[in-house]
Amino acid sequence: MVSKPSRHCTVELQALPSRISQVRRIVTAQLRYWRLDALIDRVALGVTELLTNVHRHAGTDKTCTVQIELDLDRLTVSVHDRDPRLPYVHEPEPGATGGRGLALIAALSESWGVQPHGRSGKTVWFALPTPPLVPLFTADAVYGSATTGPLAEPVVLESVATGDSAHTPARSAVLG
């Protein structure tokens, strides 16, 4: 049996404004690594909205976990926090500066939802279809073909630079 491959990226944080922008950069770097540049704007906006909700509504414990999971044809983004109160979509008052976050999540995603975890909190998630991926390498490019021959030099891929080394990935729990 062939199982469906997936990739994960998990970031734990305090949902504070400075950390929200940092997580947005980490998520953007991860999507670029996965070659999903077409999803960056929607995912960054969705993550910002969900983390802003944690910042505004989760009380004093702003600890949360952002997870993005890539399956073959779907990217799922989730934010787990420790506040058991469930969010809901409501019609904001005219001129209100807030109250549109979940409506925005619904508009930018293919699907979304809330999974309660009893007293230990909840997970709010949204999903997007992934565009068709173009392979990094083809067998002809790696092994050569009768018309192209083998590569003269190895292909070097750039990595996301954080800290002192230009060869370290963004600071997150990244698999894949």
C-alpha positions in Angstrom: 0.0 0.0 0.0 1.3 3.5 -0.9 0.6 6.1 1.8 -0.2 9.7 0.9 2.9 11.8 1.6 2.6 15.0 3.7 4.9 17.6 5.2 4.5 19.6 8.4 5.7 22.9 9.9 5.0 23.7 13.5 5.7 26.9 15.4 4.9 27.5 19.1 4.7 31.1 20.3 3.0 33.8 22.4 0.5 35.6 20.2 2.0 39.0 20.6 2.2 41.5 17.7 6.0 41.2 17.3 5.7 37.4 17.3 2.9 37.4 14.8 5.0 39.1 12.2 7.8 36.7 12.9 5.6 33.7 12.4 4.3 35.2 9.2 7.9 35.3 7.9 8.5 31.7 9.0 5.3 30.5 7.2 6.3 32.5 4.1 9.7 30.9 4.0 8.3 27.5 4.5 5.8 27.9 1.6 8.6 29.1 -0.6 10.7 26.1 0.4 7.7 23.9 -0.6 7.4 25.9 -3.8 3.9 27.2 -3.0 4.6 30.9 -3.6 1.0 31.3 -5.1 -0.5 30.6 -1.6 1.8 33.0 0.4 -0.5 36.0 0.5 -3.6 34.1 1.5 -1.8 32.0 4.1 0.0 35.0 5.6 -3.3 36.9 5.9 -5.1 33.9 7.4 -2.3 33.2 9.9 -2.3 36.9 10.9 -6.1 36.9 11.4 -6.1 33.7 13.5 -3.1 34.8 15.7 -4.7 38.3 16.1 -7.8 36.5 17.4 -5.7 34.6 19.9 -4.0 37.9 20.9 -7.4 39.7 21.4 -9.6 37.0 22.9 -7.5 34.3 24.6 -7.2 36.1 27.9 -3.8 36.1 29.7 -2.5 32.9 28.3 -1.5 33.8 24.7 0.4 30.5 24.1 -0.5 28.9 20.8 0.8 26.6 18.1 0.6 27.3 14.4 0.8 24.2 12.2 0.8 24.0 8.4 0.4 20.6 6.8 1.0 20.0 3.1 -0.7 17.0 1.5 -0.5 16.3 -2.2 -3.4 18.6 -3.1 -4.2 20.6 0.0 -2.6 22.9 2.5 -4.1 23.0 6.0 -3.2 25.8 8.4 -4.3 25.5 12.0 -3.8 27.5 15.2 -4.3 25.8 18.6 -4.7 28.0 21.7 -5.6 27.2 25.3 -8.8 29.2 25.5 -11.8 26.9 25.4 -14.2 29.6 24.2 -15.2 28.9 20.6 -15.1 31.7 18.0 -18.0 32.4 15.7 -18.7 34.5 12.6 -20.9 37.5 13.3 -21.9 40.7 11.5 -19.8 43.5 12.8 -21.3 46.9 13.6 -21.0 49.5 10.7 -17.7 51.3 11.2 -16.3 48.7 13.6 -12.5 48.1 13.3 -12.7 44.4 14.1 -15.0 41.4 14.0 -14.3 40.4 10.4 -11.5 37.9 10.9 -13.4 34.6 10.6 -15.5 36.0 7.7 -12.2 36.8 6.0 -10.9 33.3 6.7 -14.1 31.8 5.2 -13.7 34.0 2.1 -10.0 33.2 1.5 -10.1 29.5 2.1 -11.6 26.4 0.5 -12.9 25.3 3.9 -12.4 26.2 7.6 -13.6 25.1 11.0 -13.1 25.0 14.7 -12.2 21.8 16.7 -12.9 22.1 20.4 -10.6 20.3 22.8 -12.7 20.7 26.0 -11.0 22.7 28.7 -7.6 22.5 27.0 -8.6 24.9 24.3 -9.4 24.7 20.6 -8.0 24.6 17.1 -9.1 26.9 14.4 -8.1 25.8 10.9 -8.5 26.6 7.2 -7.5 24.7 4.1 -6.5 25.8 0.5 -6.1 23.7 -2.6 -2.5 23.5 -3.7 -1.5 24.4 -7.3 0.1 21.6 -9.3 3.7 21.2 -8.4 6.5 21.3 -11.0 9.2 18.8 -10.0 12.5 20.3 -8.9 14.4 17.7 -10.9 13.5 15.4 -13.7 15.3 12.1 -14.2 16.8 13.5 -17.4 18.2 16.6 -15.6 19.8 14.5 -12.9 21.0 11.4 -14.8 21.3 13.0 -18.3 19.6 11.9 -21.4 20.6 11.1 -24.9 20.0 14.7 -26.0 21.1 16.7 -22.9 23.8 14.6 -21.3 24.5 14.7 -17.5 24.7 18.0 -15.6 28.2 19.5 -15.7 27.8 20.9 -12.1 25.5 20.1 -9.2 22.4 22.2 -8.7 22.6 24.3 -5.4 19.3 25.3 -3.8 19.2 28.4 -1.6 18.1 28.0 2.0 16.4 30.5 4.2 19.0 32.3 6.3 18.4 33.1 10.0 21.0 33.7 12.6 24.7 33.4 11.7 24.6 30.6 9.1 23.4 31.0 5.6 22.6 27.3 5.5 20.2 26.9 8.4 16.4 26.8 7.8 13.9 29.1 9.5 13.6 28.4 13.2 10.6 26.1 13.3 9.9 22.4 13.6 10.0 21.6 10.0 9.7 18.2 8.5 10.0 17.5 4.8 
